Amino acid sequence: MRSLHFLSSLLQPILAASGYDWPEGITIEPPKDKKFGDLACNCAMLLARRAKTNPRELAEHLAAQLKAASPLVAEASVAGPGFLNIRFQPSFWQEGVERVEKASDAYGSSSHGKGTRVQVEFVSANPTGPLHIGHGRGAAMGDSTVRILRFAGYDVEAEYYINDAGKQMRTLGTSVWLRALECAGKSAAPFPEDCYQGEYITDIAREMLAANPALTGLPEEEGIDACYQYGMQVIFDGIKSDLINFRVHHDVWFSELSLGRNHEVDEALNDLREKGHAFEEDGALWFRTTAFGDDRDRVLRKSDGSLTYFASDIAYHANKFRRGFTRVIDVWGADHHGYIPRMQAAIQAMGQKKENLDVILIQLVNLLRDGKQIAMSTRAGEFETLADVVAEVGTDAARFIFLSRKSDSKLDFDLSLVKQRTMDNPVYYVQYAHARVCALVRRAEERGLAGSGGDTALLCQPEELDILRAIDRFPQVVLDAALGLSPHFISYFLMDLAGLLHKYYAVHQIVGAENENLALARLRLTRAAGQTIRNGLALLGVSAPEVM
């Protein structure tokens, strides 16, 4: 945030003039209690031993120099064992309104990423059934991460890995084939429990029979293959449609089958052999992942000649780096936590740093209705699809709730609660703050207060300064969210800023202020806050309604 950078710019030359380097471990942040000031710094405690003096004495010395360094420093004091506390003049914060006005939709963005090429792969659900609410949380997380990274100056590509190979696709084809036989009256055998049970399988089978009544007359293998091809395409079309409705965009749709067609799996395994990272034992091919910190070596090709999923994943990640990405980010379910060390081993075996792979883990979502849990199982056919949830509560509510907590924390999602139009509903709370700003602007226009005037020097009330401080924090919050791959930082910030706006609205007259200049100044403040909320919501993929 600007205040942090400004204080750093004052403090660095002061320390340098005394012969001190910028200390490692220095923190500059708002104190827990705002009565101590706007920012607190621990530099005196870090430098006291080197300065051969008491931390408080050094802090007093630095405070005096800071006070003299800029007229924007209203107060510099010392607290506790030697914390340096700084309070800025109101004019420092008041400048923030104009900064927001100039930046508009770009406020909060930065060039921190310097165009670094990053790939984010997310959702990547097997096309064996509709997306469920768990996929929705991963979709919101991945899409918002892409938005935030781009806003922070990274060159980001969003990708979906289509798992169109393997046993689960054979199971899909078999499931549709057996339902087609049932529908045609050609099978009386119980439907296998290890097949996909959902009604959508029967719907696909009926569609196929309607288009081709002779389907069930095909030889079994040919029929299963036809059912697999058709079923996968229908399901995948539905997945794409659901993601579009959920405001999720992918730049690339990458087929697992293409790895085999292009011999990339063989190339990846041969590369591991040549580098001495793979070995044969008991008729199987193994990857020596223990050399890279894994707890045991992993099988790449089984003794029966079949490949493991790990082999395909190694080839896929090698493909990512060949495409020129400096960093790859995978969004996985939390149950894949144990898969991370072996994937990091593979990355290192390719000659990459293990830090070039980031994995975001998505914990389970407990779907509730009036506090009662709803069972979810794709294979058993007992689940609420993402499409059903979006249809009931809306994209905005679903995305905001998904992003309201850290992704690796479990999340209770109560369908009844998020539909309530009350201040207890977090997405309503934030969106209503934005709508209130828009209502104030419309009311001002009706009263002829549509001008851009208004002296921000009049914004001196405690509630006004609190809003200004919050607006100043937003660029740093965005950067922290980008560096930490943590969209929930944005959600927390928006809740805080919305709360400050609601409080301000309740305490002070804005359009009805005592004079026109003050009214216009307060309108500029609320518009700046509204713009900041709008920018934050956009990073979450949530709309900013003007009327509610």
MARTIGU-140168 format. One record per residue (C-alpha): residue number from 1; residue in one letter; y, z, x. Coordinates in nm, 4 decimals, always signed. Each point is the difference from the previous one (the first is absolute). Layout:
% residues N
NUM a Y Z X
...
//
This chain:
% residues 548
1 m +0.0000 +0.0000 +0.0000
2 r +0.3565 -0.0645 +0.1085
3 s +0.0811 +0.3703 +0.0408
4 l -0.2931 +0.0480 +0.2393
5 h +0.1012 -0.2997 +0.2115
6 f +0.3635 +0.1084 -0.0015
7 l -0.0826 +0.3501 +0.1224
8 s -0.2300 -0.1466 +0.2661
9 s +0.2815 -0.2300 +0.1177
10 l +0.2275 +0.3032 +0.0417
11 l -0.2583 +0.2246 +0.1630
12 q -0.1481 -0.2422 +0.2546
13 p +0.3184 -0.0435 +0.2123
14 i +0.0665 +0.3752 -0.0188
15 l -0.3459 +0.0734 +0.1403
16 a +0.0272 -0.2784 +0.2578
17 a +0.3335 +0.1357 +0.1238
18 s -0.1720 +0.3331 +0.0640
19 g -0.2809 -0.1726 +0.1898
20 y -0.2648 +0.0263 -0.2725
21 d -0.2328 -0.2736 -0.1180
22 w -0.0748 -0.0304 -0.3691
23 p -0.2706 +0.2674 -0.0399
24 e -0.3486 -0.0859 -0.1135
25 g -0.0830 +0.1594 -0.3345
26 i +0.3581 +0.0113 -0.1220
27 t +0.0388 +0.0143 -0.3771
28 i +0.3077 -0.0789 -0.2052
29 e -0.0539 +0.0545 -0.3698
30 p +0.1549 +0.1627 -0.3066
31 p -0.0570 +0.3776 +0.0005
32 k -0.2205 +0.1438 -0.2722
33 d +0.2989 +0.1839 -0.1430
34 k +0.3088 -0.2217 -0.0311
35 k +0.2268 +0.3052 +0.0458
36 f -0.0679 -0.0379 +0.3739
37 g +0.1566 -0.3465 +0.0062
38 d -0.0904 -0.3659 -0.0245
39 l -0.2171 -0.0256 +0.3114
40 a -0.1756 +0.2392 +0.2364
41 c -0.1025 -0.0751 +0.3602
42 n -0.2292 +0.1912 +0.2370
43 c +0.1258 -0.1551 +0.3270
44 a +0.1474 +0.3227 +0.1385
45 m -0.3366 +0.1779 -0.0248
46 l -0.1709 -0.2889 +0.1789
47 l +0.2566 -0.0144 +0.2818
48 a +0.0743 +0.3710 +0.0497
49 r -0.2581 +0.0568 +0.2740
50 r +0.1207 -0.2986 +0.1964
51 a +0.3609 +0.1089 -0.0519
52 k -0.0988 +0.3525 +0.1119
53 t +0.1832 +0.1526 -0.2905
54 n -0.0590 +0.1613 -0.3378
55 p -0.0749 -0.2569 -0.2773
56 r +0.2719 +0.1440 -0.2220
57 e +0.2568 -0.0174 +0.2793
58 l -0.0896 -0.3626 +0.0680
59 a +0.0141 -0.0773 -0.3717
60 e +0.3478 +0.1589 -0.0225
61 h +0.1146 -0.2180 +0.2902
62 l -0.1393 -0.3155 -0.1630
63 a +0.1480 +0.0942 -0.3387
64 a +0.3489 +0.0241 +0.1477
65 q -0.0332 -0.3404 +0.1648
66 l -0.1336 -0.1611 -0.3167
67 k +0.2888 +0.1396 -0.2028
68 a +0.2438 -0.1545 +0.2484
69 a -0.1914 -0.3309 +0.0208
70 s +0.0826 -0.1297 -0.3475
71 p +0.2327 +0.0906 -0.2859
72 l -0.2913 -0.0766 -0.2349
73 v -0.1728 +0.3179 +0.1174
74 a +0.1340 +0.2697 -0.2306
75 e -0.2065 +0.2854 +0.1387
76 a -0.2411 +0.0622 +0.2867
77 s -0.1698 +0.3387 +0.0097
78 v -0.3035 +0.1788 +0.1398
79 a -0.2784 +0.1679 -0.1949
80 g -0.3165 +0.1926 +0.0820
81 p -0.1334 -0.0296 +0.3561
82 g +0.2261 -0.2949 +0.0766
83 f -0.0042 -0.2606 -0.2750
84 l +0.3070 -0.2192 +0.0068
85 n +0.1296 -0.0526 -0.3547
86 i +0.2442 -0.2782 -0.0864
87 r +0.2047 -0.0596 -0.3118
88 f +0.1907 -0.3268 -0.0448
89 q +0.3302 -0.0590 -0.1735
90 p -0.0251 -0.1338 -0.3579
91 s +0.1548 -0.3268 +0.1236
92 f -0.3118 -0.0624 +0.2102
93 w -0.2190 +0.0006 -0.3096
94 q +0.2527 -0.1812 -0.2199
95 e -0.0246 -0.3068 +0.2259
96 g -0.3576 -0.0405 -0.1251
97 v +0.1156 -0.1444 -0.3333
98 e +0.1530 -0.3027 +0.1681
99 r -0.3084 -0.0468 +0.2169
100 v -0.2198 -0.0234 -0.3076
101 e +0.2449 -0.2333 -0.1708
102 k +0.0029 -0.2372 +0.2992
103 a -0.3777 +0.0014 +0.0533
104 s -0.0916 -0.0137 -0.3714
105 d -0.3686 -0.0943 -0.0404
106 a -0.0477 +0.0239 +0.3780
107 y +0.1144 +0.3615 +0.0218
108 g -0.2677 +0.1992 +0.1788
109 s -0.1413 -0.2991 +0.1864
110 s -0.0137 -0.0259 +0.3786
111 s -0.1131 -0.2230 +0.2859
112 h -0.2216 +0.2724 +0.1464
113 g -0.3138 -0.2153 -0.0112
114 k +0.1675 -0.2783 +0.2007
115 g -0.2190 -0.2605 -0.1649
116 t -0.3279 +0.1538 +0.1207
117 r -0.2853 -0.1820 -0.1735
118 v -0.2000 +0.2331 -0.2216
119 q -0.2850 -0.0731 -0.2388
120 v -0.0771 +0.2298 -0.2922
121 e -0.3374 -0.0558 -0.1672
122 f -0.0454 +0.1827 -0.3286
123 v -0.1867 +0.0111 -0.3306
124 s -0.2777 -0.2358 +0.1228
125 a -0.2213 +0.1109 -0.2876
126 n -0.3389 -0.1668 -0.0344
127 p +0.0318 -0.2657 -0.2729
128 t -0.2799 +0.1618 -0.2004
129 g +0.2127 +0.1532 -0.2747
130 p +0.3556 +0.0611 -0.1180
131 l +0.2387 +0.2075 +0.2073
132 h -0.0110 +0.3671 -0.0933
133 i +0.2648 +0.2681 +0.0401
134 g -0.1163 +0.0870 +0.3526
135 h +0.0640 -0.3590 +0.1048
136 g +0.3402 +0.0347 -0.1635
137 r +0.0997 +0.2869 +0.2266
138 g -0.1015 -0.2014 +0.3063
139 a +0.1850 -0.3047 -0.1337
140 a +0.3213 +0.1961 -0.0550
141 m -0.0319 +0.1640 +0.3416
142 g -0.0618 -0.3255 +0.1858
143 d +0.2681 -0.1969 -0.1804
144 s +0.2629 +0.2721 +0.0424
145 t -0.0881 +0.0356 +0.3690
146 v +0.0609 -0.3727 +0.0429
147 r +0.3364 +0.0266 -0.1768
148 i +0.1099 +0.2983 +0.2095
149 l -0.1067 -0.1542 +0.3317
150 r +0.1864 -0.3203 -0.0791
151 f +0.3088 +0.2030 -0.0963
152 a -0.0273 +0.1676 +0.3426
153 g +0.0028 -0.3326 +0.1823
154 y -0.3689 -0.0783 +0.0511
155 d -0.1533 -0.3455 -0.0536
156 v -0.2755 +0.0925 -0.2453
157 e -0.2824 -0.1983 -0.1601
158 a -0.1947 +0.1406 -0.2959
159 e -0.3687 -0.0960 -0.0188
160 y -0.2963 +0.0383 -0.2348
161 y -0.3473 -0.0159 +0.1578
162 i -0.2368 -0.1561 -0.2523
163 n -0.3449 +0.1566 +0.0327
164 d -0.1767 -0.3113 -0.1271
165 a -0.3147 +0.0419 +0.2112
166 g -0.2783 +0.2558 +0.0038
167 k -0.2340 +0.1839 -0.2310
168 q +0.2612 +0.1006 -0.2588
169 m +0.0708 -0.3650 -0.0796
170 r -0.3719 -0.0676 -0.0472
171 t -0.0085 +0.3014 -0.2348
172 l +0.2908 -0.1457 -0.1959
173 g -0.1800 -0.3315 -0.0427
174 t -0.3205 +0.1752 -0.1065
175 s +0.1892 +0.2188 -0.2485
176 v +0.1649 -0.2973 -0.1723
177 w -0.3277 -0.1985 +0.0035
178 l -0.1978 +0.2794 -0.1673
179 r +0.2710 +0.0496 -0.2654
180 a -0.0035 -0.3749 -0.0645
181 l -0.3783 +0.0145 -0.0551
182 e +0.0547 +0.2919 -0.2425
183 c +0.2677 -0.1892 -0.1921
184 a -0.2249 -0.3029 -0.0220
185 g -0.2874 +0.2144 -0.1285
186 k -0.2141 -0.0768 +0.3043
187 s -0.0375 +0.3524 +0.1387
188 a -0.1158 +0.3223 -0.1589
189 a -0.0294 +0.1966 +0.3248
190 p +0.2293 +0.3009 +0.0507
191 f +0.3145 -0.0853 +0.1931
192 p -0.0389 +0.1300 +0.3599
193 e +0.1999 +0.3117 +0.0845
194 d +0.1021 -0.1401 +0.3397
195 c +0.1794 -0.2930 -0.1636
196 y +0.3608 +0.0054 -0.1233
197 q +0.0050 +0.1522 -0.3471
198 g +0.3503 -0.0706 -0.1281
199 e +0.0675 -0.1983 -0.3159
200 y +0.1910 -0.2505 +0.2145
201 i -0.3371 -0.1205 +0.1381
202 t -0.1165 -0.0851 -0.3509
203 d +0.3313 -0.1715 -0.0730
204 i -0.0411 -0.2203 +0.3075
205 a -0.3577 -0.0845 -0.0978
206 r +0.1112 -0.1024 -0.3512
207 e +0.2766 -0.2172 +0.1424
208 m -0.2493 -0.1781 +0.2235
209 l -0.2447 -0.0548 -0.2841
210 a +0.2756 -0.1357 -0.2236
211 a +0.0975 -0.2497 +0.2699
212 n -0.3604 -0.0812 +0.0976
213 p -0.2730 +0.0913 -0.2546
214 a -0.2629 -0.1316 +0.2444
215 l +0.0915 +0.2634 +0.2588
216 t -0.3022 +0.2206 -0.0636
217 g -0.2322 -0.2983 +0.0450
218 l +0.0857 -0.0195 +0.3698
219 p -0.2400 +0.1319 +0.2648
220 e +0.0783 +0.3662 +0.0631
221 e +0.1494 -0.0398 +0.3488
222 e +0.2170 -0.2891 -0.1112
223 g +0.1071 +0.1898 -0.3105
224 i +0.0885 +0.3142 +0.1945
225 d +0.2042 -0.2060 +0.2457
226 a +0.1871 -0.1701 -0.2845
227 c +0.0681 +0.3384 -0.1615
228 y +0.1233 +0.1403 +0.3290
229 q +0.2413 -0.2884 +0.0568
230 y +0.1389 +0.0038 -0.3522
231 g +0.0071 +0.3775 -0.0342
232 m +0.1773 +0.0529 +0.3296
233 q +0.2676 -0.2565 -0.0877
234 v +0.0643 +0.1505 -0.3442
235 i +0.0235 +0.3513 +0.1418
236 f +0.2156 -0.1090 +0.2905
237 d +0.2393 -0.1858 -0.2279
238 g +0.0286 +0.3223 -0.1993
239 i +0.0689 +0.2003 +0.3160
240 k +0.2785 -0.2378 +0.1005
241 s +0.1520 +0.0179 -0.3470
242 d -0.0157 +0.3813 -0.0017
243 l +0.1724 +0.0177 +0.3387
244 i +0.2788 -0.2343 -0.1095
245 n +0.0590 +0.2163 -0.3087
246 f +0.0055 +0.3033 +0.2296
247 r +0.2702 -0.1645 +0.2160
248 v -0.2331 -0.0257 +0.2969
249 h +0.0231 -0.3046 +0.2248
250 h -0.2397 -0.1250 +0.2655
251 d +0.1012 -0.2721 +0.2440
252 v -0.3566 -0.0776 +0.1091
253 w -0.3370 +0.0102 -0.1777
254 f -0.2648 +0.0094 +0.2735
255 s -0.3641 -0.0820 -0.0805
256 e -0.2774 +0.1951 +0.1695
257 l -0.2238 -0.3061 -0.0363
258 s +0.2381 -0.1972 +0.2224
259 l -0.0933 +0.2235 +0.2935
260 g -0.3581 -0.1255 -0.0190
261 r +0.0965 -0.3619 -0.0633
262 n +0.2268 +0.0041 +0.3043
263 h -0.2592 +0.1814 +0.2160
264 e +0.2496 +0.2795 +0.0642
265 v -0.2585 +0.2754 -0.0405
266 d -0.2230 -0.1578 +0.2652
267 e +0.3013 -0.0415 +0.2286
268 a +0.0997 +0.3633 -0.0431
269 l -0.3529 +0.1262 +0.0762
270 n -0.0314 -0.2297 +0.3024
271 d +0.3325 +0.1287 +0.1274
272 l -0.1267 +0.3584 -0.0234
273 r -0.3165 -0.0976 +0.1902
274 e +0.1960 -0.1747 +0.2751
275 k +0.2219 +0.3045 +0.0462
276 g -0.3005 +0.2307 +0.0179
277 h +0.0788 +0.1801 -0.3243
278 a -0.3105 -0.1157 -0.1939
279 f -0.3688 +0.0538 +0.0776
280 e -0.3430 -0.0732 -0.1502
281 e -0.2293 +0.2848 -0.0992
282 d -0.3014 +0.0128 -0.2359
283 g +0.0654 -0.3596 -0.1004
284 a +0.3572 +0.0770 -0.1155
285 l +0.3384 -0.0736 +0.1533
286 w +0.2147 +0.3079 +0.0596
287 f +0.3664 +0.0564 +0.0809
288 r +0.0558 +0.2716 +0.2618
289 t +0.2781 +0.1702 -0.1960
290 t -0.0653 +0.3338 +0.1748
291 a +0.1771 -0.1473 +0.3028
292 f +0.3180 +0.0061 -0.2114
293 g -0.0341 +0.3476 -0.1477
294 d -0.2265 -0.0599 -0.3008
295 d -0.2698 +0.2607 -0.0636
296 r -0.2861 -0.2521 +0.0192
297 d -0.0652 -0.3675 +0.0630
298 r +0.0017 -0.2360 -0.2969
299 v -0.2317 -0.2816 -0.1137
300 l +0.1492 -0.3489 -0.0224
301 r -0.3123 -0.2012 -0.0804
302 k -0.3061 +0.1666 -0.1491
303 s -0.3544 -0.0598 +0.1234
304 d -0.0608 -0.2274 -0.3009
305 g +0.2810 -0.2274 +0.1183
306 s +0.2519 +0.0955 -0.2675
307 l +0.3537 +0.0913 +0.1004
308 t +0.1686 +0.3285 -0.0849
309 y +0.3397 +0.0186 -0.1703
310 f +0.1324 +0.1332 +0.3295
311 a -0.0799 -0.3296 +0.1745
312 s +0.2064 -0.1949 -0.2537
313 d +0.2832 +0.2530 +0.0222
314 i +0.0137 -0.0370 +0.3780
315 a +0.0248 -0.3787 -0.0348
316 y +0.2677 +0.0364 -0.2683
317 h +0.2173 +0.2294 +0.2128
318 a -0.0418 -0.2254 +0.3020
319 n +0.1281 -0.2793 -0.2237
320 k +0.3063 +0.2085 -0.0896
321 f +0.1022 +0.0468 +0.3618
322 r -0.0635 -0.3672 +0.0788
323 r +0.2544 -0.0817 -0.2680
324 g +0.2617 +0.1780 +0.2088
325 f +0.0428 +0.3338 -0.1755
326 t +0.1096 +0.2797 +0.2295
327 r -0.1073 +0.2649 -0.2445
328 v -0.2454 +0.0002 -0.2891
329 i -0.0009 +0.2506 -0.2838
330 d -0.3017 +0.0469 -0.2268
331 v +0.0142 +0.1844 -0.3314
332 w -0.3413 +0.1556 -0.0693
333 g -0.1519 +0.2455 -0.2429
334 a -0.0239 +0.3545 +0.1357
335 d -0.3805 -0.0272 +0.0005
336 h +0.0372 -0.2440 +0.2933
337 h +0.1475 +0.2708 +0.2239
338 g -0.3060 +0.0020 +0.2247
339 y +0.0346 -0.3738 +0.0517
340 i +0.3282 +0.0378 +0.1908
341 p -0.1412 +0.1029 +0.3452
342 r -0.2423 -0.2932 +0.0111
343 m +0.2725 -0.2448 -0.1037
344 q +0.2313 +0.1419 +0.2660
345 a -0.2843 -0.0474 +0.2490
346 a -0.0237 -0.3645 -0.1028
347 i +0.3747 -0.0452 +0.0423
348 q -0.0160 +0.1410 +0.3522
349 a -0.3007 -0.2159 +0.0874
350 m +0.2147 -0.3014 -0.0918
351 g +0.2533 +0.1071 +0.2626
352 q +0.2443 +0.1502 -0.2491
353 k +0.1384 +0.3535 -0.0040
354 k -0.1577 +0.2096 -0.2722
355 e +0.3540 +0.0799 -0.1189
356 n +0.0328 -0.3661 -0.0997
357 l -0.2180 +0.0846 -0.2999
358 d +0.1339 +0.2345 -0.2661
359 v -0.2102 +0.1098 -0.2956
360 i +0.1579 +0.1364 -0.3167
361 l -0.2513 +0.2008 -0.2002
362 i +0.0229 +0.0070 -0.3798
363 q -0.1402 +0.3070 -0.1709
364 l -0.1593 +0.0054 -0.3418
365 v +0.2009 -0.0182 -0.3194
366 n -0.1057 +0.2328 -0.2790
367 l +0.0847 -0.1861 -0.3178
368 l +0.0809 +0.2382 -0.2843
369 r +0.0991 -0.0210 -0.3617
370 d +0.1566 +0.3154 -0.1420
371 g -0.1425 +0.1900 +0.2956
372 k -0.3572 -0.1235 -0.0496
373 q -0.1617 -0.2110 +0.2721
374 i -0.1137 -0.3556 -0.0711
375 a -0.3238 -0.1070 +0.1716
376 m +0.0219 -0.2999 +0.2295
377 s -0.2881 -0.2054 +0.1407
378 t +0.0184 -0.3745 +0.0546
379 r -0.3767 -0.0520 -0.0005
380 a -0.0580 +0.2179 -0.3059
381 g +0.2850 -0.1702 -0.1825
382 e +0.1773 +0.3296 -0.0686
383 f +0.3524 -0.0439 +0.1335
384 e +0.3604 -0.0542 -0.0940
385 t +0.1064 -0.3303 +0.1484
386 l +0.3333 -0.0291 +0.1758
387 a +0.0993 -0.2537 -0.2642
388 d -0.0689 +0.2521 -0.2786
389 v +0.2014 +0.2700 +0.1760
390 v +0.2944 -0.2350 +0.0584
391 a -0.0123 -0.1149 -0.3605
392 e +0.0150 +0.3612 -0.1183
393 v +0.2572 +0.1586 +0.2338
394 g +0.1726 -0.2975 +0.1639
395 t +0.0192 -0.1249 +0.3569
396 d +0.2973 +0.2204 +0.0884
397 a -0.1660 +0.3264 -0.0981
398 a -0.3318 -0.0895 +0.1611
399 r +0.1532 -0.1057 +0.3315
400 f +0.2363 +0.2964 +0.0239
401 i -0.2753 +0.2533 -0.0737
402 f -0.2347 -0.1659 +0.2502
403 l +0.2732 +0.0255 +0.2652
404 s +0.1204 +0.3475 -0.0892
405 r -0.2386 +0.1752 +0.2376
406 k -0.1439 -0.0568 +0.3449
407 s -0.2707 -0.2641 -0.0273
408 d -0.2780 +0.2149 +0.1460
409 s +0.0635 +0.2759 -0.2550
410 k -0.1910 +0.0017 -0.3268
411 l +0.2076 -0.1027 -0.2982
412 d -0.0261 +0.1021 -0.3647
413 f +0.1284 -0.2808 -0.2226
414 d +0.0450 +0.1141 -0.3587
415 l +0.0579 -0.2998 -0.2254
416 s +0.1595 +0.2166 -0.2672
417 l +0.2464 +0.1683 +0.2353
418 v +0.1369 -0.3146 +0.1640
419 k +0.0813 -0.1545 -0.3379
420 q +0.2341 +0.2837 -0.0922
421 r +0.3696 -0.0836 -0.0006
422 t +0.1029 +0.3411 +0.1309
423 m +0.1398 +0.1433 +0.3212
424 d -0.3486 +0.1338 +0.0765
425 n -0.1141 -0.3568 +0.0608
426 p +0.1033 -0.0832 +0.3604
427 v +0.0403 -0.3755 -0.0454
428 y +0.2080 +0.0526 -0.3142
429 y +0.2062 +0.2614 +0.1873
430 v +0.0922 -0.2470 +0.2765
431 q +0.0443 -0.3093 -0.2161
432 y +0.2156 +0.1931 -0.2465
433 a +0.2331 +0.0983 +0.2841
434 h +0.0538 -0.3696 +0.0753
435 a +0.0430 -0.0860 -0.3678
436 r +0.2586 +0.2782 -0.0290
437 v +0.2022 -0.1559 +0.2812
438 c -0.0101 -0.3357 -0.1775
439 a +0.1079 +0.1652 -0.3268
440 l +0.2955 +0.1615 +0.1770
441 v +0.1071 -0.3354 +0.1427
442 r -0.0181 -0.1615 -0.3449
443 r +0.2017 +0.2868 -0.1515
444 a +0.2587 -0.0356 +0.2756
445 e +0.0317 -0.3717 -0.0669
446 e +0.0535 +0.0695 -0.3685
447 r +0.2865 +0.2318 +0.0977
448 g +0.1526 -0.2503 +0.2386
449 l -0.1194 +0.1769 +0.3149
450 a -0.1811 -0.2996 +0.1422
451 g +0.2025 -0.0215 +0.3221
452 s -0.1354 +0.0695 +0.3458
453 g +0.2723 +0.2532 +0.0861
454 g -0.0475 +0.3714 +0.0347
455 d +0.0748 +0.2046 +0.3086
456 t -0.3251 +0.1472 +0.1322
457 a +0.2044 +0.2740 +0.1706
458 l +0.0068 +0.1592 -0.3446
459 l -0.3767 +0.0561 +0.0120
460 c +0.0084 +0.3594 +0.1239
461 q -0.1998 +0.1907 -0.2601
462 p -0.3241 +0.1614 +0.1306
463 e -0.2111 -0.2173 -0.2346
464 e +0.1764 -0.3129 +0.1264
465 l -0.0565 +0.0897 +0.3639
466 d -0.3666 +0.0732 -0.0741
467 i -0.0403 -0.3507 -0.1432
468 l +0.1810 -0.1508 +0.2988
469 r -0.2269 +0.1851 +0.2436
470 a -0.3065 -0.1227 -0.1892
471 i +0.1219 -0.3605 +0.0061
472 d +0.0526 +0.0321 +0.3754
473 r -0.3644 +0.1083 +0.0423
474 f -0.1462 -0.3066 -0.1683
475 p -0.0161 -0.2375 +0.3031
476 q -0.1805 +0.2687 +0.2006
477 v -0.2403 +0.0656 -0.2887
478 v -0.0854 -0.3708 -0.0095
479 l -0.0572 -0.0075 +0.3752
480 d -0.2153 +0.3128 -0.0141
481 a -0.2027 -0.1559 -0.2823
482 a -0.0501 -0.3135 +0.2112
483 l -0.0983 +0.1876 +0.3152
484 g -0.2290 +0.2379 -0.1884
485 l -0.1382 -0.2608 -0.2428
486 s +0.1028 +0.2472 -0.2691
487 p +0.1600 -0.1466 -0.3149
488 h -0.0084 +0.3454 -0.1605
489 f +0.2993 +0.0882 +0.2207
490 i +0.1996 -0.2428 -0.2148
491 s -0.1301 +0.1568 -0.3226
492 y +0.0966 +0.3497 +0.1148
493 f +0.3459 -0.1181 +0.1013
494 l +0.0588 -0.1739 -0.3332
495 m -0.0967 +0.3143 -0.1903
496 d +0.2498 +0.1995 +0.2065
497 l +0.2839 -0.2492 -0.0423
498 a -0.0698 -0.0383 -0.3725
499 g +0.0165 +0.3781 -0.0353
500 l +0.3384 +0.0107 +0.1733
501 l +0.1305 -0.2749 -0.2293
502 h -0.1219 +0.1717 -0.3151
503 k +0.1640 +0.3237 +0.1131
504 y +0.3261 -0.1785 +0.0841
505 y +0.0050 -0.1704 -0.3381
506 a -0.0428 +0.3362 -0.1726
507 v +0.2675 +0.1833 +0.2011
508 h +0.2817 -0.2533 +0.0436
509 q +0.1855 -0.2504 -0.2124
510 i -0.0285 -0.3440 +0.1551
511 v +0.1520 -0.2648 -0.2271
512 g +0.1966 +0.2762 -0.1721
513 a +0.1353 +0.1510 +0.3236
514 e +0.3503 +0.1499 -0.0032
515 n +0.1612 -0.3140 +0.1452
516 e -0.0888 -0.3647 +0.0497
517 n -0.0185 +0.0121 +0.3788
518 l -0.2521 +0.2856 -0.0118
519 a -0.1999 -0.1769 -0.2703
520 l -0.0185 -0.3162 +0.2112
521 a -0.0993 +0.1991 +0.3087
522 r -0.2798 +0.1715 -0.1913
523 l -0.1148 -0.3318 -0.1378
524 r -0.0229 -0.1353 +0.3549
525 l -0.2100 +0.3008 +0.0947
526 t -0.2381 -0.0366 -0.2932
527 r -0.0302 -0.3764 +0.0562
528 a -0.0881 +0.0647 +0.3661
529 a -0.2623 +0.2517 -0.1076
530 g -0.1315 -0.2451 -0.2581
531 q -0.0245 -0.2749 +0.2616
532 t -0.1912 +0.2343 +0.2288
533 i -0.2433 +0.0878 -0.2794
534 r -0.0413 -0.3689 -0.0847
535 n -0.0805 -0.0838 +0.3626
536 g -0.2498 +0.2839 +0.0225
537 l -0.1746 -0.0988 -0.3220
538 a -0.0242 -0.3590 +0.1238
539 l -0.1910 +0.1222 +0.3056
540 l -0.2483 +0.1669 -0.2357
541 g -0.0248 -0.3143 -0.2139
542 v +0.1557 +0.1868 -0.2943
543 s +0.2772 -0.1421 -0.2168
544 a +0.3437 +0.1569 -0.0399
545 p +0.0816 -0.0343 -0.3728
546 e +0.3630 -0.0098 -0.1082
547 v -0.0739 +0.1300 -0.3496
548 m -0.2533 +0.2640 -0.1072
//
